[in-house]
Amino acid sequence: MFDRLVEQRWAVVAVLSDRTVTKLQDARILELKDEYWQLMEDTQPVLSALKCATTVMSAEKDVSISNTYPVTFGNIHLMRSEGDGPRLIEFKTKVRSPLIQRMNIEAGEFVSFAPMISSMLNPRHKHLGFLTPTQRLAANVKLVELGEAVGTDRAAIQQAGGVEAALSDTGEGSANTEVATSQSSAMAQLLGDHYTTQCEAGIEAELQNFLRETPPPLNCTPTDWWKVNGIRFPALAKLARRYLCIPATSVPSERVFSAAGLTVTRLRSRLTPDHVDMLLFLNKNQ
């Protein structure tokens, strides 16, 4: 609304000042003072930024949860600037204060929140520029703990898979296993038993390599980045698959209900629940 008013300011003033179009009594009610026009021009960028942030956080096909903290604390339009007037400063403060309070970034356990972990796993936000050095260190320590837990789970799964395979091997399967074992033994004889372990790195080294790399541009899609680089950071890639899929808001689920309301109408009342599920699935995955 402010965008449109500021754009059409002089047209609005001309209409209000034309007595053949607007009566004097109406003009006195509708006319805006210069300070009001200035206030609209000053708050316009902040309101536009809030609208953009709402759109970003409500996205369905983006890793929206990882943008929660960067958008809240790194939004340049909510920070105080030199040319800001007292009213604009007050407006920015009233917008920013409840957001900071809700995000609760001063709490010691904030590094365990899913939005913060997702921000650390987003290659665009991994530098965590909106945190203090102490908070960044705590966030990295938490990520190492999660990575170590993922490595433990993965080792247990591999061990269970090996036991299951050993118990189920019979006949032709046993023969195939013996061939694979002999080939593996030959490679171990040629290259040594420690050939693979020399190339393996712990989660701390993996995290340091991840942080050392230059962040991709902001127009890079994190899922595409992990699809290419996930093989180099296996533990972090598993964490990324676990956390980046979380939606930041309930808007996507609410859109499903809206789509269902447009699909199931009185003219299509004979649709079965299974068919409705299929139609909604196709609608949201086209």
Secondary structure, DSSP 8 states (H G I E B T S, - for coil): -HHHHHHTHHHHHHHHH-TTTS-HHHHHHH---HHHHHHHHHHHHHHHHHHHHHHHHT-SSS-GGGGHHHHHHS-GGGS--TT--HHHHHHHHHHHHHHHHHHTTTSGGGGGSHHHHHHHHSTTTTT-TTS-HHHHHHHHHHHHHHHHHHHHHHHHHHHHHHHHHHHH--THHHHHHHHHHHHHHHHHHHH-TTHHHHH---HHHHHHHHHHS----TTS-HHHHHHHHTTTSHHHHHHHHHHTTS-SSSHHHHHHHHHHHHHS-GGGTT--HHHHHHHHHHHHT-
